[in-house]
Amino acid sequence: MAQGQSRSSNTLVIPQASQALDQLKYEVAQELGIQIPQDGYYGFMATRDTGAIGGHITRRLVQIAEQQLAGKFTR
């Protein structure tokens, strides 16, 4: 798909989340040594690479949520 297009019908509760998730995607890809296409088209990337990025993003988001929950319940 071209950049800016999405098949997802999900709407974000917090619009700024899209920018934060994109930033996280690039950080994780850099940590893994995976180059994200400049044109935004992922069709030529290996499924293994895109899956690794998505998996690491999910782990990091869960970790952040756990830290936030732990902080709320310890007060």
C-alpha positions in Angstrom: 0.0 0.0 0.0 1.1 3.5 -0.6 2.2 5.6 2.3 -0.7 7.1 4.3 -3.1 4.4 3.2 -4.4 1.8 5.5 -6.7 -1.2 5.3 -7.5 -0.9 9.0 -10.9 0.4 10.1 -9.7 1.0 13.6 -9.9 4.5 14.8 -7.4 5.8 17.3 -8.7 7.1 20.6 -5.7 9.4 20.9 -4.7 10.7 17.4 -1.1 11.4 18.5 -0.7 7.7 19.1 -0.1 7.1 15.4 3.0 9.3 15.5 4.2 7.6 18.7 3.7 4.2 17.2 5.6 5.1 14.0 8.5 6.4 16.1 8.5 3.2 18.1 8.4 1.2 14.9 11.6 2.9 13.6 13.3 2.6 17.0 12.6 -1.1 17.1 13.7 -1.7 13.5 16.9 0.1 14.1 17.6 -2.0 17.2 17.0 -5.1 15.2 19.1 -3.9 12.3 16.2 -3.9 9.9 15.9 -1.2 7.2 12.3 0.2 6.8 11.5 1.2 3.2 11.5 5.0 2.7 8.5 4.9 0.5 6.4 3.2 3.2 5.7 0.1 1.1 6.4 -3.1 3.1 5.5 -5.5 0.3 9.1 -6.3 -0.5 10.2 -6.9 3.1 10.5 -10.4 4.5 7.6 -11.5 6.6 10.1 -12.6 9.2 11.4 -9.0 9.5 8.0 -7.3 9.7 6.9 -10.0 12.2 10.0 -9.3 14.3 9.3 -5.6 14.4 5.6 -6.1 15.3 6.5 -8.7 18.0 9.0 -6.4 19.6 6.6 -3.4 19.5 4.0 -5.6 21.2 6.5 -6.6 23.9 7.5 -3.1 24.5 3.9 -1.8 24.7 3.0 -4.5 27.2 6.1 -3.7 29.3 5.1 0.0 29.3 1.6 -0.8 30.3 2.8 -3.1 33.1 5.0 -0.3 34.4 2.2 2.2 34.3 -0.2 -0.2 36.1 2.4 -1.0 38.7 2.9 2.7 39.4 -0.8 3.3 39.8 -1.3 0.5 42.3 1.7 1.3 44.5 0.6 4.8 45.4 
